[in-house]
Amino acid sequence: MPVKLSALIRLKHGTGILLVVFCVLAIGVVFIGLDDVPGYILGYLATTIIFYIAIRGWRTIKRFLILFIVSIVGAIFLSFLYVEVISRIAIIIGGAHALESTQMEIIEAVITYLILFATPVGIFMGIVGSITLGVRRFTALKGRNSRAGST
């Protein structure tokens, strides 16, 4: 029981540190802005930290492959949602000029930045996690087979 408790405390401590790093990166994005390359780099780093916090306990290739697929499908779905649903509802309710309203600009920015940052990071982490676990499993199996053959 004490071993599990100390592992949990270390996990929470590590999460706290990662959240502080995320906040620093997010504040950097706010001050630098998303107008140039340094802002985008900070944004991608912040998104990577958030994804890492969520997936660092994963130990199966299946989860990483699901992350990869959901990232791609999520981008397609969000694009469809904005273009085919939200925009059309706004036009029905407020007319053609509703698309130029501040509310629609905010909705568009949120969806755009979700697609812009979450999709590539999710795809990258899905691929890297799958490959990393695959290599670990392959080397573990190869190590077991070589030991079994030497006896």
Contacts in CASP RR format, 6 or more apart in sequence:
PFRMAT RR
TARGET T0000
AUTHOR 0000-0000-0000
METHOD contacts of the structure
MODEL  1
MPVKLSALIRLKHGTGILLVVFCVLAIGVVFIGLDDVPGYILGYLATTII
FYIAIRGWRTIKRFLILFIVSIVGAIFLSFLYVEVISRIAIIIGGAHALE
STQMEIIEAVITYLILFATPVGIFMGIVGSITLGVRRFTALKGRNSRAGS
T
15 53 0 8 1.000
18 49 0 8 1.000
18 52 0 8 1.000
18 53 0 8 1.000
19 53 0 8 1.000
21 49 0 8 1.000
22 46 0 8 1.000
22 49 0 8 1.000
22 50 0 8 1.000
22 53 0 8 1.000
25 42 0 8 1.000
25 43 0 8 1.000
25 45 0 8 1.000
25 46 0 8 1.000
25 49 0 8 1.000
26 43 0 8 1.000
26 46 0 8 1.000
28 39 0 8 1.000
28 42 0 8 1.000
29 39 0 8 1.000
29 42 0 8 1.000
29 43 0 8 1.000
29 46 0 8 1.000
32 38 0 8 1.000
32 39 0 8 1.000
32 42 0 8 1.000
33 39 0 8 1.000
34 40 0 8 1.000
34 43 0 8 1.000
34 113 0 8 1.000
43 117 0 8 1.000
44 117 0 8 1.000
44 120 0 8 1.000
44 121 0 8 1.000
47 117 0 8 1.000
47 118 0 8 1.000
47 121 0 8 1.000
48 121 0 8 1.000
48 124 0 8 1.000
48 125 0 8 1.000
51 118 0 8 1.000
51 121 0 8 1.000
51 122 0 8 1.000
51 125 0 8 1.000
52 125 0 8 1.000
55 63 0 8 1.000
55 64 0 8 1.000
55 67 0 8 1.000
55 125 0 8 1.000
58 64 0 8 1.000
58 129 0 8 1.000
59 133 0 8 1.000
60 133 0 8 1.000
61 129 0 8 1.000
61 130 0 8 1.000
61 133 0 8 1.000
61 134 0 8 1.000
61 137 0 8 1.000
64 125 0 8 1.000
64 126 0 8 1.000
64 127 0 8 1.000
64 129 0 8 1.000
64 130 0 8 1.000
64 133 0 8 1.000
65 126 0 8 1.000
65 130 0 8 1.000
67 122 0 8 1.000
67 125 0 8 1.000
67 126 0 8 1.000
68 122 0 8 1.000
68 123 0 8 1.000
68 126 0 8 1.000
68 127 0 8 1.000
68 130 0 8 1.000
71 118 0 8 1.000
71 119 0 8 1.000
71 121 0 8 1.000
71 122 0 8 1.000
71 123 0 8 1.000
71 126 0 8 1.000
72 119 0 8 1.000
72 123 0 8 1.000
74 119 0 8 1.000
75 115 0 8 1.000
75 118 0 8 1.000
75 119 0 8 1.000
78 111 0 8 1.000
78 114 0 8 1.000
78 115 0 8 1.000
79 111 0 8 1.000
79 115 0 8 1.000
81 111 0 8 1.000
82 107 0 8 1.000
82 108 0 8 1.000
82 111 0 8 1.000
86 104 0 8 1.000
86 107 0 8 1.000
87 99 0 8 1.000
87 104 0 8 1.000
90 98 0 8 1.000
90 99 0 8 1.000
90 101 0 8 1.000
90 104 0 8 1.000
91 98 0 8 1.000
91 99 0 8 1.000
98 104 0 8 1.000
END
